[in-house]
């Protein structure tokens, strides 16, 4: 007779008699020894695991408590009353502001405006012995016209020529004098 | 989730995951002092180690129990981490073998004969199940045919005690008693065969 799987029979054969009782006693005593031999490791496990778990819980609590409240979304008037509320896709339309809605900045920016000086205040200087007289605009100053100027020197050869628009040169030849007039 | 089934040796062995992986997990759990891991370890290896000791001691049951006890207590106090079933069993069988060698040296006062046996044992295979199976097989063949049929019905055909009792026109209790006597007989016969090869 040959069994295909004699293992079960072999096991039952060696479990006969008081072996079962011996086995149970041995299991209990070995387990007691195991408990005695491993308290340190269990304590070590507890020593590391429990504080770690506490730290994780504390960190989660901190994260939860320090998390800023979500800002409520600004309620805006729909631009288009025809927009159905059931739409799940938010549609945004823009419209130009009216003039009265424009926001003016506070008066912190000062505007600098430059204006050209009036012609009478422009002073040109030359390296000549000239007397520059500044007159306020509107002040009437006695002046001569060309004919009156020429009439002042009836007996001397003089010469008056316009060298540029608005600029004339007057020559008094006998005394070798030279002057500019406008 | 742990799933166990009785394997062909009758031990509880894991299925669904590889045995090596199971051993690796078990070993890791033992390292951190997990009591349920030690119970699993005991259930998986106590009987196998006992049979190993029976063969090692050549049928000396009392000594086998002592060796099993020593080995299990040693395991409870601490064992290395294993990554495979083979390495775990090699370590376990070595613990039992060293216990037996120590016993031989104590008993024989370090005689030449004891040292020779010790040296021989150190190089022996860890697999004692094969030798035990062969002893069982040869014992089975020596049984009367009626007893062979009973064993065949229960262990090969896997019939229930009730079914066998119906076939034999007897009661399940009578079948159970008969089986019990038969197993004791087999056990004694196997022990005798092992003792026949004993050196001490």
Boltz contact constraints between the chains, C-beta under 6 A:
constraints:
  - contact:
      token1: [A, 1]
      token2: [B, 140]
      max_distance: 6.0
  - contact:
      token1: [A, 1]
      token2: [B, 148]
      max_distance: 6.0
  - contact:
      token1: [A, 3]
      token2: [B, 155]
      max_distance: 6.0
  - contact:
      token1: [A, 3]
      token2: [B, 156]
      max_distance: 6.0
  - contact:
      token1: [A, 5]
      token2: [B, 8]
      max_distance: 6.0
  - contact:
      token1: [A, 6]
      token2: [B, 136]
      max_distance: 6.0
  - contact:
      token1: [A, 7]
      token2: [B, 8]
      max_distance: 6.0
  - contact:
      token1: [A, 7]
      token2: [B, 9]
      max_distance: 6.0
  - contact:
      token1: [A, 7]
      token2: [B, 10]
      max_distance: 6.0
  - contact:
      token1: [A, 8]
      token2: [B, 10]
      max_distance: 6.0
  - contact:
      token1: [A, 8]
      token2: [B, 155]
      max_distance: 6.0
  - contact:
      token1: [A, 9]
      token2: [B, 155]
      max_distance: 6.0
  - contact:
      token1: [A, 10]
      token2: [B, 136]
      max_distance: 6.0
  - contact:
      token1: [A, 11]
      token2: [B, 9]
      max_distance: 6.0
  - contact:
      token1: [A, 11]
      token2: [B, 10]
      max_distance: 6.0
  - contact:
      token1: [A, 12]
      token2: [B, 183]
      max_distance: 6.0
  - contact:
      token1: [A, 13]
      token2: [B, 183]
      max_distance: 6.0
  - contact:
      token1: [A, 13]
      token2: [B, 186]
      max_distance: 6.0
  - contact:
      token1: [A, 13]
      token2: [B, 187]
      max_distance: 6.0
  - contact:
      token1: [A, 14]
      token2: [B, 51]
      max_distance: 6.0
  - contact:
      token1: [A, 16]
      token2: [B, 183]
      max_distance: 6.0
  - contact:
      token1: [A, 16]
      token2: [B, 184]
      max_distance: 6.0
  - contact:
      token1: [A, 16]
      token2: [B, 187]
      max_distance: 6.0
  - contact:
      token1: [A, 22]
      token2: [B, 65]
      max_distance: 6.0
  - contact:
      token1: [A, 26]
      token2: [B, 69]
      max_distance: 6.0
  - contact:
      token1: [A, 27]
      token2: [B, 42]
      max_distance: 6.0
  - contact:
      token1: [A, 30]
      token2: [B, 72]
      max_distance: 6.0
  - contact:
      token1: [A, 30]
      token2: [B, 73]
      max_distance: 6.0
  - contact:
      token1: [A, 30]
      token2: [B, 76]
      max_distance: 6.0
  - contact:
      token1: [A, 33]
      token2: [B, 73]
      max_distance: 6.0
  - contact:
      token1: [A, 33]
      token2: [B, 76]
      max_distance: 6.0
  - contact:
      token1: [A, 34]
      token2: [B, 38]
      max_distance: 6.0
  - contact:
      token1: [A, 34]
      token2: [B, 76]
      max_distance: 6.0
  - contact:
      token1: [A, 37]
      token2: [B, 77]
      max_distance: 6.0
  - contact:
      token1: [A, 38]
      token2: [B, 33]
      max_distance: 6.0
  - contact:
      token1: [A, 41]
      token2: [B, 32]
      max_distance: 6.0
  - contact:
      token1: [A, 41]
      token2: [B, 33]
      max_distance: 6.0
  - contact:
      token1: [A, 42]
      token2: [B, 33]
      max_distance: 6.0
  - contact:
      token1: [A, 45]
      token2: [B, 32]
      max_distance: 6.0
